[in-house]
Amino acid sequence: MIYTSNYFKAIQFIKEGKFTSDDFLQISNSKPKDFTEIKVIHELVPDWNLVSRFKSGLIDANLYRYWYERANLVYVKDLIEKLEGKVLLCYCGAGRFCHRHLVSEKIRKLGYECKEI
């Protein structure tokens, strides 16, 4: 099983003993100061220009998806073993459009389990 979540929840998971810092992987452009040792999966980090254009309203979610799929999601199949049992983290809150949901969708399309926690 592969999991997705955000940094805020990850801090809670550590405090509750559900996960250790070794269980988390960064798929965001930056990270909170509490995550100094987190491993980055660079292949899944969106280009900052893409993120900026989306946040500023220059592109919509459909165009973001289009570019992110072509630039980043092509690597998911090759990363499955590295992702297994890990929690993929970014900043976006639950229920918001986020690239981690695109990653999760791709993982499931490849026949693997992925769950938002």
TABELCOR-V451893 format. One record per residue. N is the residue number from 1. SS is DSSP state (~ for helix, > for strand, _ for the rest). PSI is psi in radians with two decimals (none if undefined). D_LAST is the distance of its C-alpha to the last C-alpha in Angstrom with 2 decimals. Layout:
# TABELCOR-V451893
n=[N N]
ss=[SS SS]
psi=[PSI PSI]
d_last=[D_LAST D_LAST]
This chain:
# TABELCOR-V451893
n=[1 2 3 4 5 6 7 8 9 10 11 12 13 14 15 16 17 18 19 20 21 22 23 24 25 26 27 28 29 30 31 32 33 34 35 36 37 38 39 40 41 42 43 44 45 46 47 48 49 50 51 52 53 54 55 56 57 58 59 60 61 62 63 64 65 66 67 68 69 70 71 72 73 74 75 76 77 78 79 80 81 82 83 84 85 86 87 88 89 90 91 92 93 94 95 96 97 98 99 100 101 102 103 104 105 106 107 108 109 110 111 112 113 114 115 116 117]
ss=[_ > > > > > ~ ~ ~ ~ ~ ~ ~ ~ ~ _ _ _ _ _ ~ ~ ~ > > > _ _ _ _ _ _ _ _ _ _ _ _ > > _ ~ ~ ~ _ _ _ ~ ~ ~ ~ ~ ~ ~ ~ _ _ _ _ _ ~ ~ ~ ~ ~ ~ ~ ~ ~ ~ ~ _ ~ ~ ~ ~ ~ ~ ~ ~ ~ ~ ~ _ _ _ > > > > _ _ _ _ _ _ _ _ ~ ~ ~ ~ ~ ~ ~ ~ ~ ~ ~ _ _ _ _ > > > _]
psi=[2.44 2.49 2.75 2.62 -2.97 2.93 -0.67 -0.84 -0.63 -0.69 -0.72 -0.74 -0.68 -0.81 -0.63 -0.11 0.25 -0.56 2.80 2.95 -0.44 -0.28 -0.15 2.53 2.33 2.23 0.38 2.88 -0.50 3.12 2.76 2.75 -0.39 -0.22 0.96 -0.52 0.11 2.43 2.40 2.32 1.53 -0.54 -0.41 0.01 2.13 2.60 2.35 -0.59 -0.67 -0.82 -0.82 -0.74 -0.65 -0.84 -0.56 -0.08 0.11 -0.47 2.72 -3.14 -0.63 -0.74 -0.65 -0.86 -0.81 -0.90 -0.67 -0.70 -0.77 -0.56 -0.51 -0.75 -0.28 -0.31 -0.20 -0.82 -0.71 -0.27 -0.10 -0.84 -0.68 -0.52 -0.38 2.23 0.04 2.90 2.06 2.19 2.52 -3.02 -0.47 2.42 2.88 2.46 -0.07 2.65 2.32 2.54 -0.45 -0.51 -0.57 -0.69 -0.81 -0.77 -0.77 -0.74 -0.79 -0.66 -0.49 -0.04 0.24 2.78 2.38 2.32 2.39 2.26 none]
d_last=[11.63 10.12 6.60 6.19 5.55 8.66 11.29 11.45 8.17 9.20 12.49 11.35 9.69 13.10 15.09 13.70 14.45 11.18 11.58 14.67 15.46 16.54 13.11 12.30 14.00 15.16 15.51 16.89 20.57 20.38 18.37 18.68 21.47 19.31 18.16 21.69 21.21 18.16 19.14 19.30 18.98 21.79 21.91 18.66 19.55 21.02 24.63 25.11 27.78 25.46 22.92 25.92 27.49 24.42 23.94 27.68 27.83 30.08 27.87 25.55 22.19 24.22 26.26 23.34 21.79 25.27 25.79 22.37 22.66 26.13 25.55 22.22 20.73 23.93 22.73 19.52 21.55 23.28 20.16 18.35 19.74 18.77 15.10 14.82 12.70 11.49 8.63 10.12 10.46 12.46 13.53 12.80 11.29 9.17 11.71 13.97 15.46 14.16 15.18 11.77 11.57 15.06 14.21 11.59 14.37 16.94 15.33 15.22 18.77 19.88 19.01 16.05 12.70 9.66 6.28 3.82 0.00]
